[in-house]
């Protein structure tokens, strides 16, 4: 095996040393926790007795995948894992690192292990950006313990991390920090010597609460906003920098919503379920979130059309018309006015009576076709206009319903007894249900007459 120089400067990893910070670094980097006790958030993972905490304390793990929204401490936790297990910390990026980078760091890790017995934590930020081939490169060395992988991702690892790597990893879902946790971090930054040494800061409760609310549980975003506010605000009386709500508002741009693939699917799910649950307020909120996050308005419109048929159905047949018209109008009008059209369709569908009877009917019929013998078309229903059809008796015996009273006549249209469509006692389907019951009664009477005549 080729011998590698383990001098950290030569390997280009000096910048990867954890728990180091300087005044030139961003506030979020300067305030990285130095111990697990100082770490804020993720109590569901790191409280004494929890699986991840036990794995770290016992130094018994091979690979860990940390998933969660931005700014919740994935990198900080990875550094602390390395520190607590006395491991070398190597950081790579799923965006910029290559297979060659991975192979080089693994080679260093192997030699480090042979020379000093020291383990290596290979931290790959945004591991979901690695393709399948890049992830596969990790498998042998994770398997034999040459490196201990800690991967971080803002996406669902089941969608983006290859199964062999998942099977070798402990998966942990990290959550956005609570408002109280964000406020605690902000206040620590105002007083800790790593934060703003030599600067006295007054952060009133209303300004701290504003930053905690606007940053959506993202500690990095909150600390960055605080840093900008402090560094651009002149000291007042007594040399104190006072961060008011107005200063806090000026230090942060439009609220950023975490909206990767998970956010897309989860928000769309909440949107549909709110309409299905007849809660127009919740449905409008999720609609607003999707619009604010830049969701494709055509996607939203298509979901409303599907919902109008799947969940409203014939309980209010006008819903599909409203939804289709809204979809076409959205395509013609575009934003920002499209939000009004979408809101009308959403509130109509959310407040309409609900029935999935049509949806259930077609699925039940499809299930029969998949599992049962496919029914031949009864002879009297077959087309009699094709060549040779009359000679084969196609169409013979068919009764034209309009020739009968009420436009109804009892005859077999399927060949077997099946009931797929069962209207609910809601909305317009009440009338449909009554009509079907009436026709069933007519069939029974007709059958009784035939039985009496025979």
N, C-alpha and C positions, 0 to 999 in steps of 0.2 A: 504494500500500500504506500502511496506517495506520502512522504512526511510533510506536514504543514506547519508553518510557523504560527504558534499560538499567541504571539504578541497581539494584544487586542487592537492596538493601533493599526497594525498591518492588516488585520482582518476587516478593518473598517467598521468595527462594532462599538467603538467608544461612545458613539451617540446613543447606543442602545442600553447603556447602563441605567438601570432603574433608580428610582428614589433620589435622583439628582436634579437640581434645578438652580437656575441663576436668575438675577434680576432682569435679564434680557428676554427670558422666556415668558410666554403668555401666563396670565394669572391662573388659568385652569391647570397648566402644567406645574406651576410653582406650588399649587395647593394639593398636589397629589398626596394621598395618605401615606404615612410612613409605616403604618401597622394595620393589622386587621381591626384592632380596637378603634382606630381613628377612621376607618372606612365607614362611609355613610350610605345607607340603603341596603337592599337585598337581604333583609333579616330572614326572609323565608329560606335563604340558602346558607347564610353565614352565622346564624345564631348557634350557640353551643348545642351540639347534638345533631345538627342538620347534616345531611349526607356530604355536601361539599366541604363544610367546615371539618368534618371528621377525616375526609380524604386528604385535606391539606395538612391537618395536624399530624396525621399518621404518616404522611408522605407516601401514600399508597394510591397511585393512579398512573395511567399510561397516556391517556389523551382526554382532553376536556374541550367541549364546544360550548361557548357562551353566546347565546343569542338574546337580542333585545334592542330597543330603540337607541338612537344616538345619545351620547352624553350620560349614560347611566353607570359608567365605571368599569367597562369591560377591560380596557387597557390597564387601568390602575389595579384592578383585581389580579390581572395576569402578572404584573410586576410584583405584587405582594406574594403571590404563590411562589414565584421564583425566590424571593427573599426568605420566605418562611421555610423553604425546602433547601436553602443554600445551593441554588442552582444558577448556572450561567443563564442570563436572559438575552435571547436573540430575537430581534423584532424584524419581521418581513411584512410586506404589504401585498395583499391580493391584487392590487391595482398595478403596481410597478415592478414587483419581483418576478423573476423568471425561473424556469426549471434549473438553469445553471446556478442561480442564487441559492435555491433550495439544496441542490447537490453540494455546493461548496460549504454551506453551513452544517449540513449533515456530516460531511467529511471532517470538519473542525470538531464537531460534537463527538465523533467516534474517537479521534485522537485525544481529545480532552479527557474522555472517559478512560482511555488506556493509560494516559500519562498520570493524571491526578485523581482519577476515580470520581471526578465531579460531574454531576448530571447537567443536562442542558434543557432549558425550557425554550422551545421554538414557538414563538408567538406569531401567528399569522393574522393580521388585521384584515377584515373584509374577506375572509376565506371563501365566501360565496363567489368572489370574482375569479378564483382559480377554476380552470376548466377541468374536465374529468381526468385528462392525462396528467395535469399538474398535481391533482390530488392523489392520483395513483402512485406518483413518485414517493409520496410520504409513507405509504403502507408498510413496506418491509422494515423501515427503520423505526416506525412507531411500534410495530409488532415485536421487534427484538430489543426495544428499549434504548436504542441509540439516541433518540431524542424523545422528549415528552412534549407532545403537541398541545398547545392551547390556541384554539381557533376562535375568532370573534366575528360575529355576523349580525347585521341588522335584519336579515331575512330569515325565513323559516328554513332551518337546516335540512329538514326532510325533503325540501324541494331542490336544494342547491349543493348539498354535500353528498358525495357518493356513498352508497350503502355499505361497502366494506369499511370505510372510514368511520361511518356512524356506528357500526357494530363494535368497533374498537374504542369507542369514546363514551364518556359520561356527558350527557346533554343537560344543560341548565338554562332555563328561561329567566332572564333578568327583566325586571319591571322598571317603568319610569319612576323617578323619585317623587315622593309626596311633597306637597307644598311646604310642610313643616321641615322636611329634610333639606329642601332647597334653601329655605330661610336660614336654617342652621349653618349651611355651608357659606352663605353670604356673610353672615355675622362673624363666622370664624375668619373669613378672608379679611374682614375689616380690622381685626385685632391681632391676628397671627403675624409674627415677624416675617414670614414668607410672603405675606400678602402685599402690604403697602408700607414697608418700613419707613418711619419718619413722617408718615402722613396720618393725621387724626381725621377719622371719618364718622359722620353722623348719618346713619341709615334709619330713618323713621319706619315704623311698622307698615304704614300704608305703601311706602315705596318698596319695601322688601316683599310685601304680599303681591304687589303688582308684578315685580320681576318673577316671583315664583309662579304666578298664574300664567303669565305670558309665555314662559319658557317651556311649558308642557312637560315638566319633569326632566328636562335636559340640563344637567349641572354645568356642562361646558358653556352652553349658550347663556345661562344666567351669570356665570362668573365673567364671561367675556363682556356682557352688557355692563356689569358693575365696573369692570376695569375701564371701559371706555368712559363711563360716567365720571369716575374718579379722576381720570387723567385729563379730562376736558373741562372740569369744573374748577373755577378759581376758589381758593380758600376764603371763608367769610370771617366773621368775628372770632378772635382767638386762634386764627389759623386753621379752623375746622372746615373740612370739605363736607358740605351738607348735600345729600342726595335726595332731592324731593321727588315726588311722583312725576312732575313735569320733566325733571332731568332724566329720570329713568325711562320715560316714554321716548325722549329724544335719543336715547342711547341704544334703542333697539328698533329694528325694522319690523315689517309685517310679521305677525305671528307665524312661525314656521310649524307646520303640522307634519308629524312623522307619517309618511304615506308611501312606503315601499309596496312591494307586492302583498305583504301581509295586510297593510293598512287598506289597500285596495279591496281585497276580498272580504276582510272583516267588516269594513264600513258598508260595503254593498250588502253584506249579509244582514247587518243591523238595520239597514234601510228597508230591505224587503220585509224583514220580520216585523218591523214597526208598522208598515202598511197592512200586513196580514193581521196584526193585532189591533187594527182599527185605532191607532194612536197617531193622529195627524201631526201633533206637536213633535213627537220623536222623529217621525218620518221627515219632517221639514228640517229638523236639526241635522240629521245625517245627510240630507240633500245639500244643505248649506256647507257641511264639512267637505263633501266631495267637490263642490263647486270651488270652494276656497283653495283646496289642495290642487286644483287644476285638472280634475278628472275630465275625461272626454265626455262632453254633454251628449253625444250620440250614444255612448254606452249607457248613460243614465236613462235616456229616452227608451232605448231598447228594453232595458230591464222593466220599465213601467209597462210597456206593451205586453211583455211576457206575463207580468203580474196580473194585468187586467184580465187575461184569459185564464191563467192558471188558478188564481185565487179569488177573483170576483166572478168570472164566468157568466152564466146565465142568471145569476142572482140579480145582476144589473147589466143587461146586454149593452147598455150605452157606454160602459167603462172602456171597452175595447175601442169604440169609436173615438172617445175622448183621448185615449192613449195614442192611437195611430195618428190622429190629427195633431197632437202635441209633438210627436216625433217628426212629422213632416214640417211643422212650423219651426221647430228648433233648427232643422237643417236649412231652412230658408232664411231665418232671422239671425241666428248666431248670438253670441254673447255681446253685451251683458243682458240684453232683454230676454234671452232664452231662459234665464233663471225664473222669470215670471210665468212663462208657459209651463215649465217643468213643475213649478209650485202648484199651479192649478190642477195639473194632471195628478200630482201626488196627493193633494188634499181630497180630490174627488175619489180616487181609488181607495185611500185610507178610510174614508167615511162611507164607502159603498157597502151594501150587504155582501157577504162573502159566501162563495161556494166553489169547491174544487171538484164537483161532481163530474164535469166534462173531462177534466184532467185524469181523474181516477178511471173513468170509463174507457178512454183510449188505452191507458196502460194495462187495464185488465184484459182488453181485447188483444192487445199485442202479446201479453203473457200467454193467452190461450193459443194464439197462432204459433208461438215459439214452442209450446209444450204439447199441444193437442194436435190431432189430425186436422189439417186445413180443410174447411168445409167447401164442397163443390157448390157452385151457384145453382140453385134450384132451376129446373128446366123452364118453368113458367116465367122466371125473371131474366132469362138469357136473351141476348140481342137476336131479333128475328130478321135483321136486315142483311146480315152477311151471307156470303155465298153458301148455299146448302143448308141454311139455318131452318128454313121452313120445313124441308124434308125431314129434318131431325126432330121436329116438333118444338123447336125453341119458341118460347113466348106463348105456347098454347095454354089456355086456362088463366092467363093473367087477367085480373080484374082492374079496370081503370078507376081509381078512387073517386075521380070527379063525376063519374056516372052514378054515384051513390049518394044517399042523403048525408049531409054534413061533410061531404068530401072524404068519407072514411069507409073502408070495407075490410072485413077480417080476412086476411090471407097470410100465408107463411112467407116471410122475407129472408129467413136465414137457414132453415132446415133443421135447426136444433134449438132447444129451449135455453136461452141465455138472457140474463139481465145485466147490462153493463152500466147504463146511465140511471142513477138514482138521485133525482133532484132533492135538494134539501128544503126544509120549510122556512126559507128565508128569501126575502125580496121577490123578484119576479119568478123565481123558481117555484114559489107557492102556486102560481097560476099554471106553470108547466106541469107540476105534480098533479094538480087537479085534472088537467087535460088528459094526462096519461092514465089516471085512475078511471076517468070516464071511458076512454077507449078500451081499457081492459074489461070494464063492465060490459061494453058492447060486444066484445069478443066472447065473453062468457055466455051472454044471451044468445048469440049466434050459434055457439056450440051446443047450447041447450036445445035450440030449435032443430039443429041437425040430428041430435041424439033422439029427439022426440019423433022426427020424421022417419028415422030408421027403425 
